[in-house]
Amino acid sequence: MAHVTYLDCLVPPDADPADFFERVQALRMTDRGRTVDLGPLDRATLTLLSRALSSDQHSVYLGLPRGRHDMAVLIGIYLQLVRRGAELTGGSPCPVPDGPVVVVGLRTNVTVRLAQLAIGRQNLSRALRMHRIRGDGRVVDLQGKITRAVDSPSGLFYLNTALGRPSLGTSVGTVVIDRTSMANDQSWERALAWASEHDAARVVAVADLGTQPGSSRAWTQWPWTPALRTDVRHTLGHRPAYGPLTSNALLAHRPAAAPSVAVYRHEQLAELYRTVVAGVVAARRIHTLEPWPQPIADAVSLLNLLWCSWGSIGRQDAWQVLMGRGSGARALARSVSRRTLEGRAGPWGLFRETQWPDLRRSVLDLYELLYDDNPRRDLLLALIAWARADRADVPVLVRTRSRSAAAAVAEELADALGGDADSLLLAPRPGPAGGGAGALHVMPYTERLAWDALPRLELHLGVPSTLRTGMLFSGAADEHVAVVEQSEYTWLERSAGRALHGWHEQIRQTAAVLRLGEVPEPATPALPVAYGPVDLSGPSSAPDDSPQRDSSRLALDLSALFEDYDAPAKAISTLAAPGRGATAVAADGPVPATAVLTEPEGAVLWLRSDEQVDVLIGQRYARVPVTALTPGSRLLRARGDGQSRLHDRLVMVMHDSAEVTAMDTMIGFFRQAIIAVHEQRGSWPNVLTALKNLGSEVSSWQAVSKWADGSVIAPEDPQDIHRVALLARDTRLTAGGTWQRLARMAEELRRLHRALGHTAAAAMTEAAQGTEGPALRQLKTLCSGIDVSEVLEEFDLVVVRRVGGQKSVSAAVLGRVPGPRSASSSPQEAP
């Protein structure tokens, strides 16, 4: 008797002509006029979902390879079509429960996407009764008609989490959460809380492979692993990939079972790293309620910066500070060198005598080793040359842990290989336009790329943290190579193996619950070595040498040691703002905050004390320190998860992400140049003198200093940008008309800034009322004709009643109106 497999259940070989997918195929779905062919992976995903909902599984968690896609939109469409079909035919029981279907995501833009889709001649927006949820809890259709949510009990709703958690005043049926659009776990938890507050009968999550849903619900999980995708491709083939609405691109190539590795050896580097990590692990084992001593926290921050550096430490430092990512390696090294643990008693006193000397000495030695001549820079250049020779015509994407590291690596590669660092930081375009011989890109992990059917190679610089293991299986590339020191190989192999094993267990359990039949047996292959081992401290080893997984030289089990290191390393934040210093603060740990009581409800907002906020002063849009707020100040506050400035959000609407990245890069170049001139001249008055000698008419040295700290975008006189570039001898600004481009861009940003001062308050009022008045029209004209009413709804304009003192609160409540039971932020503690 033939075995029944999960694919027999999810993609039946003898589909009925009345089957949903057959009918959609016959009618022809189009996306902006082009045919959307739902492939076998799409069918399997949607059938699995329908089967789970029919089996009374209340919470389904779909794990897809990381990438930019619209699978949450597709699922929302599918559920609504199934329900509408059941309403019209009155046939078999509908798996979709009563109540609105709500797609929840951070700027997932369901409204825009549905306007671009059609089945046959029918536009989906109208057919699916599409509404967007507003910040006040009401809903608006595509014609701009505002109604109550309760009046559309079978509608398809879209909630942008940047609007916060508006109450609909009614329960909902199914909530589809696009977790791939969310930057952190707190946004995910708030989306789940919103679903619970609205008594959602079902919750479907679309998430990245490797993320965990948490324990707040009993989840039915299905991760689309490389093994499953290989099985689907082998059994059912693949379809042409077009657009982000299908997963066809994931089957364009046979998925690799595991990432490859490029291995290098450096005895001194590895030994210093082991010693520092051992010291951090020993510190972690100290059980005390006290925060970590600052020197130890700085040592961990320094190690994190050094280990993600693949070029000049000084260059990375400059970007670290310019991008507001906290103290650079030089400042941290100075702190570790000068600070002591004197006066510490108890466990920390013992640590000072036993572990601290080795930890301190080794992290400073590591800093000196990498600062003068980072050996990994030459390795990276060699890897790129190897990839271009061995993977001809395949674009190469270098992944880094942070934006500042990406900017530094891009500059290193531009200097060594020629070209423009600005262009290296631009995201590759999907399809043939993004490929080509020698195409090279540098991107941080936070940058999400579309699934692409064409081949692409990703180089991962170092072992991703355990929270980022899924990055090694992302759908943005068909080949992943992790570049690791030999002592890290076992750690990487065990991390990947543990992830694959965990995913298989989830698949096996779900297949049993849903009675899907047999699933492929688990496989945890050894990670293939694609390059190396290469000895960076001596003559190269033979290329066929394999990594020593359990070297007798090592006194420690490095895989276990690095896993122990992960937790304290993640708890040390290196993302502090300039001048704040690196502090031992967890992502949701206590931070210094100021309580601000607002009108008209008297809500308490906790704002980080050392940051700046947007205010309207008369007809001027400005940014001021929290400590400068006074009663009567009009404060612009982000409602929900976006936590962006209104000005920045409008810039993002006007320009795509590549253009915004280019803007940020050019502004960074200018700030680096003015800081370099200041270092050359020794003082701001001397910088002013030098500029005036070149014909500048800038009024004061204080005005010049504002160009460096970012409080002014750039000089109003374009020639002053050129003068700064000449004084700094910065060819990045003088070559190719870059300084003229920067001047034009700065003028556009200033014009938007001025317009916001005149129109923001009135435009926000018009957006809240759902009417397009003169203020909204003016902003729309300024933003190239784009409707910005939804963007304005992401913000509140509140009046400050009173400003209180400082207090340590959880970072999770910053900028938000806290819940009534929050002890740390209760209204009773209002200033």
N, C-alpha and C positions, 0 to 999 in steps of 0.2 A: 504494500500500500504506500502510495507516494506521501512523503512528508508535506505538511502544510507549513509554509514559512510566513513570516510577518508580511512579506511583500504580496503574497497571495491575498491576504486580508486587506492590505492598505491600497494596493493597485490591482484589483481583480483582472484576470486575463480576459474575461468575457463580459465587458461592460455593457450594460443595457443602454440602448439609444436614449432612454429617458433619464439616464444618469446625469447628475448635475454637470460634470466636466464635459460630457459629450454634448450637452445642450449649449454650454458656453462656447465650446469649440465650433459648433455648427453656426452659432450666431456671430462669432468673431468678436473677441474683445480687442480694443485698441487703446493705445496710450499715446496721446498726441498724434493720432493718425496712423501709427504703426502697429501692426498686429502683435498681440501678446499671446504667446503660445505657452500655456501652463504645462510644464514638463513633469516627469515622473516624481521628482522630489517634491514639487508643489502639491501634486495629487496625494502623495503619501502623507505629507504634513497635514493637509486639510482633512483627509479621511481619518487620520489618527485623532485629530482634534474632535471631529464629529463623534467618533466612537467613544472617546473619553467622556464627552458631555452626555452622551446617551447612557453611559454606564454609571451615571451619577457621581462622576469624579468632579469635585467642586473647584479644584485648583490645578491647572495644567501649566507646566514650565517647559518651554521649548528652547533648547540650547542650539544655536546656529553658529557656524564659524564667524568670527568677528569681521565686520565690514559695514559699509553704509548701504542700506537697502530699505525697502518698503514692505517687508513681510507683515508687519503689524497692520498696515493699511489693507493688504490683501486679505488677512484673516477677518478684519472688520467687515469688508465687503462680502466675503464668503458667508459669514454668519447672518448678515442682514439679508442677503439673497435667499439663503435657505429658509429663513423665517418668512420672508415675503412670499416665496413659493408655496410654503405650507398654508399661509393665509388664503392664497388664491385658489389652491387646489383642494384644501381640506383633506389631504391624504393622511399618510402615516404620521405618528406622533413626531413633533418637531423637537430636535435635540437642543434648540436654543430657547432658553426660558423666557417668560414674559418680561416686559420692561425694556427700556432703551438699551441698545448696544453702544458702549462708550469706548472709544479709542483714546487712551491717555498717553501722552508723551511730551517731552520738552521740545516744542517747536517742530513736531512731526508733520505739521501742515497737511492734515487730512483734507481740509476744505479745498485747498489748492489742487491737491492730487486728484480728488474725485472730479473736479471740473475738467480735468484733462483726460478722463477715462470714459469709455463708452462700450456698451455691448450692443452690437448691431448699430442701429441709428439712435439708440436711447442713451442720453447722457446719464451717468450714474448718480450725479449729485441730486437730480430731481427724482429719479426712480427710487433712490434709497432713503428719501426723506432726511437729507443731511442737514444738521444744525451744528453750529459752533457754540460751545458754552462760554458765556461772558464772565467777567470778573464778579458781577453782582449775582450770579447764579441763574440768570435768565438765559435763554438760547436765542440765536439769530440764524435765519436761513440765508440762502445765497442772494435773495432779493433784498436783504437788510431788514426784514420784518422781525421784530423782537417779540417773543412770547414766553410764557412760563414753560418749564420743562414738563410739568404735569400734563400739559396739553398735547404732548407728542409721546404717548406711551410706547409706541413702536418705532421710534425714530432711531437714526444712527447719529450719535453725538461725538464731538471731538473736544477734549479738554487739553489745553496747553498748560502744563504744570507751571509755566512762568506766571500764570495768573493766580497761583496759590491753590487753596482748597475751597472753592466756592460751593456753597450748599445749594442743591437743586430743589430742596423741599419735597422730594419724592424718592422712592427707591428705584434702583436700576436693575436690569436683568444680567447682562454680561459685560464685564470690564476687560478690555484688551490693553495690557500695559506694555508699551514699547520701552523696555528697560535699556535697549541699546542707545536710546537718545539721552540717557541720564548719566551725569558725570560722577555720581557717588552713591553710596548705599543709603544716605539720608533721603535723597530724592525718591529712591525706590521704596523706602519705608513709608514716606508720606503718601505716595500713590496707593500703596496697600491700605493705609489708614483711610484714605478717601473712599476706597471701594467698600471698606467695612462700615464707614459712617453712612453709606447709602445702601446698605443691606444687599450688596451684589450677590446674586444667586450663584454666579460662576465668575472666576477670574482666570484669564489666560495671559501668561507672560511670554514675551518674545525677548530672549536674552542672548548674550554672548556665550559661546561654548567655554566652560571653565568657571563661570560665575556660579555662586550658590544662592538659592532663594531664601535661606534662613529658616527658622523653625516656627514662625508665627502661624503657619498653615500646614496641613497635610498635603504635600505636593505630589502630583503625578508628573514625573520628569522624563523627558525624552531628548537626549543629546544626539545631534546628527554628527557622529564621529567619523573619522576617516574610513574606518572599516565599513560602517553602514553605507556611506556615500559610494565607496568602491563597489559594494554589493549592488546598490541600485544601478550604478552605471553599467556594471557587467551584465546584469539581468535585464534591464529595461532600456539601456541606451541613454542618449541625451538629446536635447532639443536646442535650437539656436537661442543664444542669450541676447535679450534686448531689454534694456532698462532695469530699474531697481525693483520692479513689481514681482519678478519671478526669481527662483533660485537656480535657474538653468546654468548660470556661470559656474556654480560649484561642481558641476559634472563635466565641464568642458575638458578637464584633464583628470587623469587617474590620481586621486588624492594620495599623497605620501603617507605611509603608515606612521611615520614619526619624523621630527625635524632632523636635519643633518648637523654636523658640528665641524667647525674649524678650530683646531687645537694648537695652542702655542705653549712654550715652556719659558719660564723666567724664574730661576731659582730664588734670587733675592726678592723679587716681587712677591712670589708665592709665600716665602717664609715670613716676610713682614705682614702680609695679609693674614696668614694663619695666627700669628701672635696677637694682632689687634682683635680679630674675631674671637679668639679664646678669651681675651680680657673682657670683651663686651658680654659674652655668654656668662662669664663669672659674675659680672655686675648684675646681670638679669636674675641670677639665683639668690641675690640678696633680697629677702622679704622684709620690706619696711614700707610704712605709709608715706615716708618722705619722698619728694621728687628726686630724680637723679641729680647728683651734684653737677653744676654747670660745666666743669672741665670734662667730665665723662660724656655729657650730652654733646659738647662741642667736638670731642674726639670721634663720636659716632657720625656726626654731621660731616666732619672732615673726611672720614673714610668713605662715606656715601658719594661725596663730590669727587674724590680722587678715583674711585673705582669706576665711575661712569665717564671719566676723562680719557679721550683718545687723541689728545693733541696738547697744545700749550695750555698749562694751568692758568697762566695770566689771562689768556684770551677767554677762557671759560669763566674766569672770575668777573671779567668786565661784563659779559652777558648776564651772568648770574645777578649782578647788582642792577644792571639796566632794566632787566625784566621783572624786577621786584621779587626775586626768588630768595632773598635773604643774604646772609653774609657769604663772601667768597672764601675760597680755600686759604688765601693768604691771611685774612682776618681770623679765621678759625685756628690756623696754625699758630698765630701769635697768641691767641687766647689759651690754647692748650699749653704752649711753651711757658707763659707767664703765670697762669693761675695754678693754684695748688689745692690740695685737700687738707691743708693744715686746719686743726681745730675740730676735725671730724672724729666723733667717738663711735663706739659700737661697731656694727658691721662695716660701715664705711671707713672707720679708722683702721680696721684689719685689712680692708681692700687697699687702702693707701699704702700699707707696708708690704703687701704681697703681690698684688696684680697691677697696680697703677704704674709703677716705674716702667715695666715692660710695655704696657699698653701705650703710655705716653711716648716713650722713646721710639717705638716701632711706627706709630702713626706719623710722627715727625720725620723719621727716616724715609717713610714711604712718600711723604710730601716732597722731600729733597730729591728723591730718586726720580719722581715724575715731573717735577717742576723744571729741571734743567733740560732734560731731553727725554720726552715720553717715548719709550720704545714701541708702544702700541700704535703710534702714528704710522710708522713704516709698515707695520703689519696690515693696517687698514688699507694703505695704498697698494700693497701687494695683493690683498684680497680682491680689490676692485679690478686690478689688472688681470688677475686670474679669472674673475667672473666674466670680464669682457672678452677674454680669449676663449674660455671654455663654454660660455653660454652666449654665443654670438647673437646679436639682435635682441637680446632679452634685457629689458630695463632692470636696473639694480636700485633697490631702495634700502638705505641705511637707516635703521631704527635706533633712536636714543631714548633715554629715560626722562628727559625734560626738554622744554623748548630752548632753554639757555644752552644745554649741551648740544642740541641740534644746530643752533646758530654758530656755536664755536666750531663744531665739526665741519659745517659747510664752509666756513672761512678757511679752515686748514686745507680742505680739498680744493677749494678755488685757487689758493696760493700754489698748491703743488701741481695741480692738473691744468690750471688755466681756467678761464671762464669767470662767471659771476656767481658769488655766494647767494645773492638774491634769488637767482633762477633755480639754484639747487634746492632751495627751501619751498618751491612751489610744488603743490601736489601733482602727481602725474594724472593726466586725463584718461578716463577709461576708453578702451578701444584702441584702434591703430594710431590715433593721434598722440597717445601717451607712450608709445613704444619707440622703437628705432635703435639702431646700433649706438652703443655708448651712452644711452640715456641714464642719468644718475640723479637720484633725489635723496634728500636727508630729511627725515621727519621724526618727531617725537611720538611716543606711543599714544598720546592723547589724540593725535590726528587720525581720524577714521576715514578709510578709503573705500570706494565702491568695490563690490565683487567684480572681478574682471575675467572674461573668458580667455584673454591672451596671457601668455606666460609672463611671469615676473618673479624675480629673486629678491627675497628680503634677507638682509644681514642684520642679525641681532647682536648688538655689542654687549656681551656679557650674558649671564644667566638672568632671565626675568625673575622677579620675586614670585613666590608661590601664588600670589593673587593674580599674577599675569601669565601663568603658564599657558593659558588659552591663546595668548598672542602667537605662540609657536605653531598654532594650528589654524590661523586666521584664513579667511577666504579672499583676502586682498592680494595674495600671491600664491603661486602653485608650488614654490620651493622656499623653504626656510632654512637658513644656516645660522646657528648660534656660535658666536666666536668666544671661546672659553679658554682660560688657563687650565693646564692639565689637571691640577688639583680640584677643579670645579666639575670635571666631567661626570664623576659618579653622582654628585648632587643633582646635576641636570638630568641624568638618566633616570634616577629614582623619582624625581619630580614628575617627569613626563610619564613614567610607568605607572605611578600612583594615580595620575589624572586619568589615564586610559582605563585602568582597572576600575576606578570609581564610576566612570561613565558607563562601562559595561554592566556594572551592577544595577545602575538605574534603568538601563534598557531591559535587562532581564526581569526586574521586578515589574516594570510597566507592562511588558509583554505578557507576563503571567496574569496580572490583574485584568487586562483587556482581552485576554485569550487570543493573542495575535499569532501564536504558533512559534516556530523555531526562529531564533536569531543567531547571527554568526558567533562562533566561538571567540573568546577574547584572545588578543595577541599583544604582547608587550615586547616588541623587537628592540635589539640593541641599537643605539643611535649610530648611524653610519658616519664615518669620518670622511668628509668631502675634501678637506684641505689640512695638510700637516701630518704629524706635529712639527712645528717649526720652533727652533730654539732661538729666542730673542737675545739671550745673553752669551751666545757662542755660535759655533758653526752649526748650520742647519742639519737636522737629523734626516735620515733616509725617509722619503715620503711614504714608504709602506709601513713605517712603525705605527703600531696601534697605541692608543692612550693606555697608560698604566692605571688600571682602575683601583688597585689596592697596593699602592706603592709601599714598599717596606721602609722607605725613608720617612714616612709620615707617622708621627707619634699619636695623631688624632684621627678619628673617623670623620673626615671632612664633611661628608654628606650630612651626618647628624649635627655636626658643629654649625654648618651653614644654616640648617633649618632652625636651630636654636637662636642663631643670630637674627633671623628674619623678624621675629617679634619685636625685640628692642630697636632694631633699625627702623622699622615702620613707625614705632612710637615716637621717634625723634623727628620733629618737623624741621626741614630745611627750607620751608616755603615762606619764611617770614618776610615782611616788607623791608625795603632798604632802611638801614639804621636801626632796625629792631633787634638785630642780633639773633643768632640761632639759639633757640630755647628748647628745653625738653618738654615738648607739648605734644600730646597725642592729637590725632586728627579731630577727635571730638572732645578733647580734654579742656581743662579750664583756661580761659584767656581773660585778660583785663578788659572790662567793658564798662561803658557808661550808660546809666538808665535815663531814658528820655521819655517824659510823659507827653502825649500828643492829644490834640483836639481832633474831633469833637467828643469821642467816646471815652477819652482818658486812658487809652491803651498805653502800656509800657513797652517801649522798644529798647532792646539791648544792642548798642553799637560799639564796635571795637574801639577802644579809647585812642589808639595810636593811628587810626585810619582817617581818611577824608570822605566826605559825603557830598552829594549834589544838592544845591539849594537854589531857589529863585529869590534874587534880591532886586526888588523893583522889576525892571525889565531886563535883568541880567541873569544869565544862567552861569553859575559859578560852582567851584569845588572848594570846600573849606574843611579844616580839621573838626572832628567831633567836639573837641574842647572849645571851639569858637561858636558853637550853636548858642543861641539866646532865645528867650521867650518871644514868640511871634515869628521866628524863622520858618520859612516854608520849605519843607524837606521832601525831596523826591525819593521814594522808597520802592524798591522792587518787591512786588507782591509775593512771588513764589520762588521757583528753583533757579530761574535765570541768574539772579544776583548780578546783573550787568548794569552799567550806566545807561541812561536813556540815550545819550549822545552816541555811545558805542553801538547800541542796538540798531539805531537808525543807519549808522555807517555800515553795519552788517547787512541791512536790508538793501542798501544802495549798491553794495559791492559783494562779489562772491568771496569765499574764504581765501582763495589764492591772492586776490587783490588786497584783502585786509592784511594777510601775512606780509606781502610786499611793502605795504604802508608801514607796518610795525618795524620791519627790517630797516627801511630807509631812515625812519625816525631814530632807530637805535644807532645807525651809523653816525647821524648828526650829533647825538648826545655823546657818543664816544669821542667824536672829534673835538667838541667843545671842552670836554673833560681833559683830553690830551693837551689842548692849548693851555688850560689852567695849570696842569702839572708842569708844563714847560716854563710858564711865565711866573708861577709861584703865588699869584694872588689875582682876584677878580679885577681890581683897579688896573693891574698891569695888562690883563687881557683886553680891557676896554681901551687902553692906550694903543695897543697893537692894532686893534680894529679901526680906531680913528686914524691911525697912520695910513691905513689902506682906503680911507675915504668913508668909513661908516659914520652915520649920524645917530647911532643909538645913544640914548640920553644918559644912562647911568650904568655903573657896574652891577647894581642890583638886578636890573633888567636882563643883563647878560647871564647872571647866575641862574635865573629862572629857566633859561634854555637848557641848562644841564639837569635840573631836578625834575623836569617834565611838567612844571606848572604852566609853562607856555609851550605850545606845540613846536613853534619855530619862529624865527624873526619875521616881522611883517615885510621888511625889505628883502627881496630875494637875493640881492647882492651880498647881504650879510651871511647868508648860508654859504655862498661861494668864498667869502673872505675867511670864514672859519675853516673851510676845507683847505684853503691855501696855507693858512697858518699851521694847520695840523699835518699838512702834506698828505692828506688822505685821498688817495686816488680812487677809492670807492665812490666818493662824492663828486670828484672833478671829472672822471671819465664818463663818456657816453651820455652826457647831459643829465646825470642823476640829480644834481643839485637843482636844476630847473624843474624836474619832475617833482621833487620834494616841495619846492616852493608852490607849485600849482596844487598839489595835494593839501598842503597846509592851509592855503587860502580857501579851499572847499570846506575843510573841517572848521575853519573859523567862521565861515558864512553860516554853516549849520548851527554852530555854537550861538551866534548872535540871534538867529531866527528862533532858536529854542527859548531864549530869554524873552522874546516878544510874544511867542505864541503857545508855549508849553501849557500854561494853566488853562487857557481858553480851549486849546485843542483837546486836552484831557477831558474837560467838561463836555465838549461836543461828542467825543468818542463814547463817554459814559451814557449820553442820552441817545446814542445811535443815530445822530444827525451829522451831516457834513456841512459845517459852517465855514466862514472865511478863514479861521485859524487852521482847521484841518486841510482846507484846500491849499493854503500857503505851504504847509509842510509837505503835502503831497506833491506839489510842483517842485519844491526843493529836492525831494527824494525821487526825481525822475518819473513822476506820475504814479508811483507805487502807493497803494492804500496802506497807510500806517496806523489805522485805527486799532487793529489788533495789538500792535506793538505798544501803543499808548496804554491799552488796558492792562499791560503787564506791570504798570507802575501806579502808585498812589501818591497824591500830593497831600501831605499832612502838615499841620501847624504845630510847632513846638509850644507846649504849655509851660513846661519846666524841665530843667536839666539837673540831674542828680549827681551823686558821687560815683566813684568807681567801685567795682566789685568783680571778683572772678566768677565767670559763668561758663557753662558748656559752649563750645564753639558751635554746636548744633542749633542753638537758639539765637545766634547773632542775626540781627536784621529782621527778626520775626516777632509777631505778637505771640507771646508764650501762652500755653494752656493754663487754665485756672488752677490746676493742681501742681504746677511747677514751683517747687519750694524755693528754687534759686531765682525765680523771676516773677513772683506773685505780685499782682497789682497792689496788694497791701504794703509792699515794700517800695512803692513808687516814691520818687524823690519829692 
